[in-house]
């Protein structure tokens, strides 16, 4: 029996949205947070062991940057904190883990070799390759303990656009599309230049507060980023961008007539110099997934069925957990901004069925 993705509708003020999220998944968030904090303390993903007090102190230093960057989202974070009994610093870690470990690494005295914690495959299909209505899609791959915490938030703020947001319990947002047809997704990169700054879930959710892609792009390029991520943007007008964004530098690649595809290694020499070398097996996986996605996206026209099949690809893209990293495809999302349609799947796409959601007016549930 396949398992459906859990969906939560939240509405009201930013604080009320965060509080409802925290109240609904309080126990999950507390468990997931404790696991993530301990993973940072252990040092395998952050460059060396640290005490809990040291880790939380670094997170505390990041909080003012989040408040300055997105005050409304900072209020949402406080709603989460009050509902769960956790501190905003702890919630910053559970949500922004893959950026936060870049920050910790940059501040670590040891800076030992570390493992990457991701294997996502993301793509933008231009309108011209999909019968006039393009797609954004990606798998979301993480340590297999994260799978149980995957959810879909239907965020309906009083004073901001409605968004459908693929995420995990306690995290403001990871992948999403808003009612103005702005889509955003990510690939983690292994940055060597992390800093005290803003973690990626705040960037994702601030993008989803915008009504045009130019302002959405500025949410990335004007942020003081805590860690390295690749961001993909796509809108209902067929415009799109890929942004390799390190803490110290970013490079923007506009969408043209061919799909934009990205996995987990830097493709450009300008950003590669700010990244840490990935372990050979991880680099090989990222390169294999990129090549396989290019092969599968060569068909014309591309349909939702093609893209669902891509996320289920057993050769490279649909990742199953194995030692030592235990990374798996915890879920996937595909969006078509021109129609406001959102497909999401919980867990391994090869073993579960996609569900279809819509941002169309008639499906606006309060």
VOGU-3710 file (C-alpha; in Angstrom, 3 decimals, decimal comma):
1> xxxxxxxxxx> 0,000/0,000/0,000  1,422/3,367/-1,028  1,527/6,240/1,427  0,145/9,669/0,585  1,905/12,910/1,411  0,548/14,674/4,477  -1,002/18,046/3,608  -1,552/20,898/6,041  -3,502/24,077/5,252  -2,254/27,051/7,267
11> xxxxxxxxxx> -3,637/30,588/7,117  -3,642/33,931/8,890  -0,746/36,042/10,111  2,828/34,775/9,773  2,886/33,912/13,484  -0,412/32,019/13,193  0,863/30,072/10,179  3,984/29,025/12,088  2,026/28,185/15,205  -0,421/25,945/13,310
21> xxxxxxxxxx> 2,469/24,167/11,591  4,156/23,602/14,955  0,971/22,573/16,749  0,023/20,069/14,049  3,402/18,302/13,941  4,837/19,092/17,369  6,167/15,625/18,165  7,617/15,075/14,692  9,346/18,458/14,761  10,863/17,830/18,180
31> xxxxxxxxxx> 12,195/14,406/17,122  13,515/15,648/13,803  15,160/18,667/15,400  16,966/16,583/17,993  18,289/14,293/15,269  19,533/17,190/13,126  21,218/18,992/16,035  22,983/15,769/16,992  24,127/15,257/13,390  25,765/18,687/13,469
41> xxxxxxxxxx> 27,354/17,952/16,831  28,740/14,661/15,524  30,753/16,472/12,871  30,445/13,970/10,010  28,602/16,537/7,872  30,070/19,710/9,407  33,837/19,204/9,572  34,388/18,035/13,136  32,600/17,367/16,441  31,229/20,247/18,510
51> xxxxxxxxxx> 29,256/20,525/21,715  25,539/21,246/21,601  26,212/24,628/23,226  28,729/25,570/20,531  26,367/24,526/17,731  23,395/26,452/19,143  25,574/29,523/19,689  26,370/29,593/15,954  22,674/29,274/15,130  21,898/32,144/17,516
61> xxxxxxxxxx> 24,367/34,339/15,632  22,454/33,670/12,409  19,056/34,719/13,799  19,430/38,518/13,403  20,267/38,033/9,715  17,035/36,090/9,215  14,993/38,758/10,985  16,517/41,512/8,841  16,116/39,517/5,610  12,477/38,450/6,053
71> xxxxxxxxxx> 10,723/39,867/9,158  7,420/38,114/8,381  9,091/34,723/8,067  10,970/35,394/11,290  7,585/35,802/12,982  6,520/32,483/11,446  9,633/30,900/12,942  8,623/32,262/16,358  5,156/30,780/15,938  6,789/27,412/15,290
81> xxxxxxxxxx> 8,974/27,858/18,346  6,089/28,707/20,677  4,016/25,759/19,466  6,814/23,207/19,797  8,692/24,461/22,845  11,885/24,637/20,796  14,116/27,669/20,400  14,310/29,599/17,103  17,982/28,559/16,956  17,071/24,872/17,084
91> xxxxxxxxxx> 14,441/25,366/14,381  16,957/27,190/12,209  19,099/24,051/12,302  16,333/21,564/11,500  15,089/23,695/8,608  18,351/24,960/7,160  20,556/21,981/8,021  22,373/21,740/4,688  23,297/25,436/4,740  23,989/25,463/8,452
101> xxxxxxxxxx> 26,643/22,746/8,179  28,461/24,953/5,631  28,483/27,735/8,218  29,706/25,425/10,966  32,386/24,020/8,662  33,720/27,490/7,873  33,984/28,271/11,609  35,417/24,881/12,594  39,052/24,718/13,623  39,317/21,123/12,407
111> xxxxxxxxxx> 37,672/21,391/8,978  37,929/17,643/8,456  36,640/16,064/5,253  32,858/15,779/5,436  30,078/13,877/3,749  27,505/15,541/1,488  23,911/15,065/2,630  21,990/15,152/-0,631  21,476/13,754/-4,110  18,684/15,908/-5,622
121> xxxxxxxxxx> 18,050/16,039/-9,369  16,251/19,194/-10,587  15,152/20,479/-13,995  13,266/23,235/-15,786  11,511/22,259/-19,013  10,855/25,322/-21,218  7,419/25,972/-22,677  8,701/25,198/-26,174  9,640/21,646/-25,135  6,290/20,904/-23,440
131> xxxxxxxxxx> 3,541/21,935/-25,853  3,492/25,523/-24,623  3,300/24,896/-20,848  6,648/24,088/-19,250  7,493/22,425/-15,963  9,786/22,644/-12,991  10,502/19,426/-11,127  12,926/17,686/-8,834  13,538/14,800/-6,523  14,306/15,697/-2,917
141> xxxxxxxxxx> 17,034/13,387/-1,671  18,340/13,374/1,884  19,506/11,075/4,672  16,842/8,358/4,775  15,764/9,300/8,302  14,196/12,452/6,791  11,612/10,614/4,671  8,994/10,202/7,378  8,940/13,966/7,970  8,064/15,022/4,379
151> xxxxxxxxxx> 4,852/17,098/4,143  3,047/19,505/1,796  2,085/22,894/3,224  -0,756/24,881/1,669  0,200/28,333/2,952  -2,557/30,963/2,735  -1,301/34,173/4,399  -3,461/37,219/5,049  -1,112/39,573/3,206  0,985/37,445/0,834
161> xxxxxxxxxx> 0,414/35,029/-2,066  -0,906/31,544/-1,456  1,752/28,855/-1,984  2,007/25,101/-2,154  5,248/24,147/-0,415  6,945/20,753/-0,383  8,949/20,582/2,843  9,623/18,675/6,056  8,103/19,186/9,478  9,625/22,228/11,159
171> xxxxxxxxxx> 11,102/23,642/7,934  9,486/26,770/6,447  9,929/25,602/2,874  12,082/23,687/0,420  10,338/23,565/-2,993  7,234/25,474/-4,023  4,946/27,405/-6,326  2,763/30,409/-5,551  -0,494/31,700/-6,999  1,388/34,144/-9,255
181> xxxxxxxxxx> 3,092/31,244/-11,017  6,508/31,609/-9,389  8,274/28,242/-8,888  11,444/27,574/-6,925  13,552/24,503/-6,256  17,031/23,683/-5,058  20,079/21,442/-5,141  22,478/21,444/-2,231  26,116/22,242/-3,002  29,083/21,488/-0,754
191> xxxxxxxxxx> 30,295/24,985/0,034  33,655/25,760/1,614  32,820/29,441/2,194  29,893/29,298/4,634  29,236/32,296/6,839  26,922/33,650/9,501  23,921/34,543/7,369  20,551/33,445/5,968  19,670/29,765/5,451  18,005/28,534/2,276
201> xxxxxxxxxx> 14,425/27,833/3,529  14,040/31,557/4,240  15,219/32,274/0,681  12,736/29,775/-0,780  9,806/31,178/1,161  10,743/34,803/0,458  10,802/33,939/-3,252  7,262/32,600/-2,863  6,171/35,965/-1,435  6,946/37,655/-4,785
211> xxxxxxxxxx> 4,644/38,281/-7,747  7,314/38,414/-10,481  10,458/36,508/-11,309  12,781/39,535/-11,232  12,001/40,187/-7,567  12,242/36,443/-6,925  15,744/36,394/-8,415  16,769/39,327/-6,211  15,809/37,279/-3,128  18,804/35,081/-3,967
221> xxxxxxxxxx> 21,300/37,562/-5,350  20,819/40,166/-2,610  20,886/37,751/0,358  23,806/37,153/2,690  23,728/33,388/2,251  24,823/31,103/5,088  25,704/28,235/2,768  25,818/26,998/-0,807  22,765/25,991/-2,829  21,780/25,887/-6,454
231> xxxxxxxxxx> 18,410/27,601/-6,999  16,103/27,122/-9,974  13,348/29,652/-10,771  10,563/29,317/-13,335  7,389/31,325/-13,931  4,055/31,156/-15,761  5,419/33,368/-18,559  8,077/30,804/-19,420  11,015/32,703/-17,921  13,514/30,764/-15,855
241> xxxxxxxxxx> 16,924/30,892/-14,224  19,467/28,584/-12,668  21,582/30,209/-9,956  24,662/28,518/-8,544  24,807/30,481/-5,296  27,756/30,091/-2,987  28,062/32,292/0,088  30,780/34,341/-1,635  29,690/34,334/-5,265  26,816/33,427/-7,581
251> xxxxxxxxxx> 26,364/32,827/-11,304  23,012/33,180/-13,117  22,157/31,058/-16,176  18,922/32,071/-17,993  16,586/29,484/-19,469  16,655/29,307/-23,252  15,182/26,726/-25,632  16,645/23,678/-23,882  15,952/22,269/-20,392  18,043/23,541/-17,507
261> xxxxxxxxxx> 19,243/20,602/-15,403  21,235/20,557/-12,187  22,361/18,022/-9,633  24,778/18,486/-6,718  28,110/19,569/-8,112  29,096/23,005/-9,352  29,067/23,218/-13,143  30,861/26,534/-13,441  34,510/27,365/-12,646  33,485/30,667/-11,024
271> xxxxxxxxxx> 31,580/28,829/-8,278  33,682/25,666/-8,147  36,520/27,561/-6,484  34,229/28,233/-3,498  33,173/24,594/-3,081  34,669/21,695/-1,185  35,661/18,619/-3,178  32,942/15,983/-3,025  33,866/12,366/-2,210  34,474/10,379/-5,386
281> xxxxxxxxxx> 31,315/8,269/-5,039  29,137/11,340/-4,446  30,657/13,195/-7,396  30,106/10,175/-9,622  26,458/9,985/-8,513  25,884/13,656/-9,238  27,465/13,386/-12,683  25,517/10,205/-13,488  22,206/11,781/-12,480  22,939/14,869/-14,571
291> xxxxxxxxxx> 23,774/12,773/-17,616  20,760/10,530/-17,201  18,415/13,519/-16,804  19,835/15,085/-19,977  19,157/11,819/-21,801  15,578/11,510/-20,527  14,753/15,157/-21,242  15,806/14,906/-24,888  12,342/13,693/-25,972  9,815/16,094/-27,522
301> xxxxxxxxxx> 7,254/17,017/-26,519  7,788/16,383/-22,819  4,699/15,591/-20,758  3,978/15,101/-17,075  4,208/11,353/-17,680  7,774/11,746/-18,974  8,774/13,759/-15,927  7,202/11,394/-13,414  9,079/8,570/-15,144  12,308/10,575/-14,858
311> xxxxxxxxxx> 11,935/10,871/-11,076  11,371/7,097/-10,926  14,422/6,263/-13,055  16,144/3,245/-11,462  19,453/3,713/-13,244  20,592/6,866/-11,455  17,903/9,330/-10,361  15,602/7,512/-7,915  18,146/6,921/-5,168  17,850/4,091/-2,646
321> xxxxxxxxxx> 19,604/4,288/0,720  22,869/2,416/1,132  25,884/2,794/3,418  27,828/4,819/4,270  25,701/7,889/3,439  22,185/6,354/3,566  20,830/8,940/1,113  17,504/8,221/-0,566  14,847/9,966/-2,642  12,537/11,072/0,173
331> xxxxxxxxxx> 9,990/12,525/-2,243  9,578/14,632/-5,367  7,594/17,540/-6,761  6,673/18,665/-10,294  4,991/22,005/-11,056  3,403/23,590/-14,111  3,125/27,320/-13,367  1,065/28,208/-16,430  -1,791/26,019/-15,154  -1,092/26,253/-11,410
341> xxxxxxxxxx> -0,824/22,465/-11,161  1,388/20,806/-8,565  2,212/17,092/-8,385  3,846/15,709/-5,231  4,886/12,279/-4,021  5,955/11,121/-0,589  8,943/8,769/-0,339  10,550/6,902/-3,203  8,774/8,004/-6,414  9,240/4,480/-7,773
351> xxxxxxxxxx> 7,169/3,016/-4,930  4,497/5,671/-4,364  1,899/7,476/-6,454  1,948/11,177/-7,269  -0,974/13,283/-6,055  -2,216/16,297/-7,996  -2,968/19,646/-6,358  -3,960/22,997/-7,817  -3,545/26,706/-7,131  -6,527/27,473/-9,346
361> xxxxxx> -9,132/29,774/-7,762  -11,777/27,085/-7,532  -9,477/24,962/-5,363  -8,653/27,738/-2,896  -9,603/26,112/0,398  -9,777/28,196/3,553
//
